[in-house]
Amino acid sequence: MTSNLRRISILFLYLIFFLSPAAKGFALDKKVSSALSHYIMAVIYDDLGDVDKAVQEYQQALRVESKNTVIHLNLAVALIKKNEFQKAAEELDIAIKLDPEAVEPHAIKALLYSLQNKIDESNREYELALKNASKLHPQDIGIYKNLGLLYLQQKKLNAAESIYRLILDLAPSDAEAHFYLASIYDQLDKKRNVEEELRKSLKLKPDYHEALNYLGYMYVDANKNLGEAEILIKKALELQPDNGAYVDSLGWLYFKKGNNKMALETLIRASALLEDPVIYDHLGDAYYKGNDIQNALATWQKSLKLDPNQDKVRAKIAQIESKIKDQISK
């Protein structure tokens, strides 16, 4: 960094230190000046890669001004760099106690837990960060979308539904919100609501390829509206020609329509594009329908290996293995 840039950076740090909401209550006296000096030195050391000296300077700053959340946050980040996770967590807890409505301490703590593979704890802190952010910026739809996705990942479906309904109150023309509501209703087994939300999504955004494939595949899986399903899926493929999931939808459509030759060709291509248990399950069905028992068995075994929690696939494998044993015994 050039000297001019460093001067600008230090001035910027000075403004953050004094003007940040986290620094409220400061008086411009020698005590603050001393804390600021240590803080600036800490940031410079951090910038130069000398994390040990940076930690020492942050700690010196805190001995003078122990209630400044900015210093606690920077110290926590420096400690994370040193893999001193417990000490970092303690600094973040102090920052949270000093400013319970702040976003940054929870966001950094979410990162800290993520580095330790503590997924539940990380999600909890991320949720708190997003909730605090939504209070600070109640009209920011992006914050609500992130919170909604988090609830979806956690299978908190009722909470997720509430968030996406709120998004639509703020932005009625948001196609993505309708799409995720469809996903929620699908998991709640409310198929009529799924179709309704997907159609609303596509009305707002006709080239929404995720929604095109979702609705098309839903029709195929239910063995209804196959003509419309083909139009939807092929339109999705025009937009994403190498999307393995969309190619699978088309292959599954051919299978349902009784065109097993096209189904096999298409599902083989889908499996080459994407290694997925559902694709292998469909491909196994196509092999089996074509009396290719060995390939059917091998393909279903691949599916089960990718996702062992498939009772239907397990049953198919057991049925074939039983038939093979019977043939051998004869």
VOGU-3710 file (C-alpha; in Angstrom, 3 decimals, decimal comma):
1> mtsnlrrisi> 0,000/0,000/0,000  1,379/3,461/-0,895  1,870/6,087/1,824  -1,018/8,192/0,490  -3,362/5,244/0,463  -2,291/4,296/3,974  -2,995/7,857/5,190  -6,456/7,698/3,633  -7,061/4,302/5,221  -6,036/5,540/8,652
11> lflyliffls> -8,311/8,571/8,278  -11,104/6,201/7,301  -10,422/4,083/10,392  -10,451/7,230/12,493  -13,905/8,133/11,166  -15,201/4,584/11,717  -13,850/4,599/15,245  -15,533/7,858/16,184  -18,624/7,951/13,979  -19,717/4,318/14,051
21> paakgfaldk> -22,852/3,647/16,128  -20,720/1,050/17,911  -18,465/3,858/19,142  -21,243/6,020/20,594  -20,537/7,581/23,967  -16,901/8,425/23,277  -15,390/11,655/24,541  -12,506/13,238/22,629  -9,867/12,966/25,353  -6,435/11,456/25,887
31> kvssalshyi> -7,974/8,133/26,837  -9,743/7,858/23,491  -6,656/9,090/21,662  -4,592/6,323/23,256  -7,165/3,685/22,349  -7,353/4,977/18,795  -3,557/4,875/18,436  -3,453/1,223/19,450  -6,417/0,459/17,228  -4,779/2,046/14,158
41> maviyddlgd> -1,521/0,218/14,825  -3,457/-3,038/15,159  -5,137/-2,521/11,793  -1,790/-1,685/10,168  -0,190/-4,842/11,588  -3,226/-6,827/10,452  -2,861/-5,347/6,964  0,822/-6,316/6,914  -0,007/-9,876/7,948  1,487/-9,666/11,449
51> vdkavqeyqq> -1,561/-11,013/13,259  0,242/-11,560/16,583  1,185/-7,886/16,888  -2,288/-6,896/15,687  -3,856/-8,935/18,501  -1,538/-7,287/21,041  -2,505/-3,808/19,829  -6,233/-4,591/19,836  -5,879/-5,859/23,389  -4,005/-2,679/24,379
61> alrveskntv> -6,820/-0,603/22,877  -9,387/-2,563/24,879  -7,509/-2,001/28,125  -8,204/1,684/27,575  -11,681/1,432/26,045  -13,246/-1,932/26,932  -16,744/-1,084/25,703  -15,992/-0,431/22,039  -17,611/-3,115/19,917  -15,512/-2,212/16,839
71> ihlnlavali> -12,318/-3,217/18,655  -13,878/-6,415/20,019  -15,027/-7,375/16,523  -11,627/-6,741/14,946  -9,893/-8,638/17,721  -12,285/-11,566/17,179  -11,473/-11,669/13,462  -7,733/-11,566/14,197  -8,109/-14,420/16,691  -10,030/-16,445/14,095
81> kknefqkaae> -7,034/-16,013/11,768  -4,885/-17,531/14,536  -7,385/-20,412/14,952  -8,016/-19,295/18,527  -11,730/-19,928/18,189  -12,694/-19,961/21,869  -11,063/-16,577/22,521  -12,689/-15,197/19,358  -16,104/-16,402/20,558  -15,559/-14,651/23,906
91> eldiaikldp> -14,833/-11,346/22,136  -17,927/-11,736/19,975  -20,072/-12,474/23,030  -18,846/-9,236/24,592  -19,689/-7,322/21,402  -23,173/-8,840/21,366  -23,713/-7,915/25,002  -22,593/-4,340/24,304  -24,863/-4,002/21,245  -27,572/-6,723/21,142
101> eavephaika> -29,107/-5,315/17,931  -25,862/-5,306/15,922  -25,557/-7,473/12,828  -21,777/-7,981/12,562  -21,090/-9,945/15,783  -23,684/-12,580/14,904  -22,492/-12,752/11,282  -18,872/-13,265/12,349  -19,938/-15,803/14,954  -21,831/-17,685/12,226
111> llyslqnkid> -18,579/-17,806/10,235  -16,681/-18,957/13,325  -19,071/-21,845/13,927  -19,000/-22,721/10,231  -15,200/-23,050/10,377  -15,692/-25,504/13,246  -18,354/-27,461/11,304  -20,941/-26,525/13,936  -23,726/-26,128/11,390  -26,683/-25,733/13,771
121> esnreyelal> -24,898/-23,076/15,813  -23,769/-21,301/12,639  -27,329/-21,225/11,284  -28,638/-19,894/14,600  -26,180/-16,979/14,569  -26,843/-16,287/10,894  -30,554/-16,173/11,661  -29,966/-13,667/14,475  -27,805/-11,545/12,164  -30,534/-11,489/9,512
131> knasklhpqd> -33,244/-10,695/12,053  -31,214/-7,757/13,371  -30,505/-6,629/9,809  -34,228/-6,704/8,999  -34,904/-4,415/11,968  -32,290/-1,958/10,746  -33,466/-2,174/7,117  -37,131/-3,270/7,198  -37,655/-2,621/3,474  -34,604/-4,579/2,285
141> igiyknlgll> -36,095/-7,617/0,535  -32,688/-9,261/0,091  -32,369/-9,722/3,844  -35,754/-11,438/4,030  -34,861/-13,684/1,096  -31,719/-14,869/2,847  -33,694/-15,490/6,015  -36,334/-17,392/4,049  -33,680/-19,596/2,426  -32,177/-20,312/5,831
151> ylqqkklnaa> -35,573/-21,400/7,166  -36,038/-23,615/4,096  -32,660/-25,276/4,694  -33,626/-25,839/8,315  -37,023/-27,254/7,276  -38,781/-24,529/9,297  -41,511/-24,443/6,694  -44,090/-22,342/8,529  -41,481/-19,685/9,329  -40,268/-19,748/5,717
161> esiyrlildl> -43,825/-19,356/4,420  -44,335/-16,309/6,655  -41,140/-14,709/5,367  -42,019/-15,200/1,693  -45,536/-13,909/2,298  -43,940/-10,822/3,864  -41,722/-10,411/0,805  -44,792/-10,485/-1,429  -46,445/-7,851/0,758  -43,403/-5,638/0,136
171> apsdaeahfy> -42,924/-6,652/-3,512  -46,027/-8,287/-5,049  -44,283/-8,838/-8,406  -41,390/-10,880/-6,974  -41,403/-14,098/-9,037  -38,756/-15,742/-6,858  -40,920/-15,460/-3,741  -43,742/-17,335/-5,497  -41,229/-19,991/-6,608  -40,000/-20,614/-3,075
181> lasiydqldk> -43,535/-20,645/-1,738  -44,202/-23,420/-4,266  -41,241/-25,345/-2,846  -42,592/-24,896/0,681  -46,073/-26,101/-0,301  -44,525/-29,064/-2,123  -42,825/-30,141/1,093  -46,117/-29,645/2,939  -47,791/-31,832/0,276  -50,138/-29,036/-0,826
191> krnveeelrk> -49,950/-29,797/-4,552  -52,715/-27,413/-5,590  -50,870/-24,534/-3,924  -47,622/-25,612/-5,593  -49,159/-25,354/-9,052  -50,805/-22,021/-8,220  -47,556/-20,434/-7,002  -45,512/-21,734/-9,931  -48,048/-20,340/-12,410  -47,914/-16,959/-10,638
201> slklkpdyhe> -44,130/-17,086/-10,825  -44,176/-17,827/-14,557  -46,764/-15,147/-15,241  -44,404/-12,613/-13,694  -41,282/-14,103/-15,304  -42,038/-16,327/-18,339  -38,362/-17,294/-18,826  -37,909/-18,462/-15,209  -36,310/-21,780/-16,161  -36,353/-23,211/-12,626
211> alnylgymyv> -40,111/-22,701/-12,422  -40,637/-24,043/-15,970  -38,853/-27,285/-15,133  -40,421/-27,542/-11,665  -43,977/-27,336/-12,992  -43,216/-29,560/-15,984  -41,592/-32,249/-13,845  -44,443/-32,095/-11,330  -46,910/-32,848/-14,131  -44,754/-35,696/-15,449
221> danknlgeae> -44,340/-37,260/-12,029  -48,118/-37,093/-11,511  -48,623/-38,480/-15,057  -50,921/-35,618/-16,066  -50,870/-32,676/-18,499  -47,997/-34,374/-20,347  -48,437/-32,204/-23,427  -48,052/-28,999/-21,439  -45,254/-30,601/-19,407  -43,267/-31,214/-22,605
231> ilikkalelq> -43,649/-27,567/-23,637  -42,523/-26,351/-20,210  -39,519/-28,675/-19,951  -38,312/-28,017/-23,504  -38,555/-24,273/-22,880  -36,448/-24,707/-19,734  -33,918/-26,668/-21,794  -33,763/-23,924/-24,409  -32,589/-21,647/-21,614  -30,345/-24,255/-19,929
241> pdngayvdsl> -29,502/-26,952/-22,516  -26,874/-28,721/-20,386  -28,791/-28,757/-17,132  -28,777/-32,408/-16,049  -31,917/-32,051/-13,943  -33,861/-30,620/-16,883  -32,593/-33,328/-19,239  -33,751/-35,870/-16,648  -37,220/-34,284/-16,663  -37,414/-34,749/-20,431
251> gwlyfkkgnn> -36,202/-38,341/-20,192  -38,760/-39,081/-17,491  -41,439/-37,529/-19,722  -40,497/-39,889/-22,576  -40,644/-42,813/-20,133  -44,136/-41,829/-18,977  -45,276/-41,458/-22,585  -44,045/-44,992/-23,361  -41,135/-43,992/-25,611  -38,498/-46,058/-23,817
261> kmaletlira> -35,858/-45,718/-26,531  -35,897/-41,901/-26,253  -36,145/-42,197/-22,483  -32,958/-44,291/-22,305  -30,998/-41,985/-24,625  -32,079/-38,894/-22,734  -31,586/-40,313/-19,237  -28,111/-41,611/-20,125  -27,236/-38,073/-21,214  -28,719/-36,685/-17,975
271> salledpviy> -26,586/-39,077/-15,883  -23,479/-37,921/-17,784  -24,300/-34,300/-16,989  -25,246/-34,761/-13,335  -24,553/-37,502/-10,813  -27,857/-37,599/-8,976  -29,794/-40,395/-7,205  -33,117/-39,475/-8,846  -31,592/-39,563/-12,326  -30,084/-42,996/-11,668
281> dhlgdayykg> -33,421/-44,220/-10,322  -35,185/-43,091/-13,501  -32,458/-44,581/-15,696  -32,727/-47,862/-13,814  -36,463/-47,927/-14,521  -35,791/-47,376/-18,223  -33,217/-50,179/-18,328  -35,602/-52,487/-16,496  -38,454/-51,680/-18,876  -36,128/-52,579/-21,742
291> ndiqnalatw> -35,336/-55,918/-20,059  -31,718/-54,899/-19,438  -31,675/-56,350/-15,923  -27,946/-56,081/-15,241  -27,759/-52,384/-16,137  -30,961/-51,719/-14,196  -29,494/-53,325/-11,089  -26,148/-51,528/-11,408  -27,848/-48,174/-11,963  -30,204/-48,527/-9,005
301> qkslkldpnq> -27,223/-49,491/-6,861  -25,529/-46,226/-7,901  -28,697/-44,362/-6,911  -28,818/-46,031/-3,505  -25,134/-45,346/-2,895  -25,706/-41,629/-3,473  -28,794/-41,605/-1,237  -29,192/-44,638/1,080  -32,575/-43,366/2,312  -34,546/-44,591/-0,702
311> dkvrakiaqi> -36,843/-47,414/0,344  -38,404/-47,742/-3,123  -35,027/-48,117/-4,823  -33,911/-50,585/-2,162  -37,060/-52,623/-2,821  -36,374/-52,648/-6,597  -32,846/-53,925/-5,994  -34,080/-56,612/-3,588  -36,681/-57,767/-6,118  -34,109/-58,127/-8,917
321> eskikdqisk> -31,552/-59,838/-6,674  -34,237/-62,286/-5,569  -35,109/-63,091/-9,196  -31,436/-63,623/-10,052  -31,035/-66,020/-7,090  -34,112/-67,952/-8,159  -32,743/-68,300/-11,691  -29,382/-69,537/-10,392  -31,006/-72,067/-8,050  -32,991/-73,501/-10,970
//
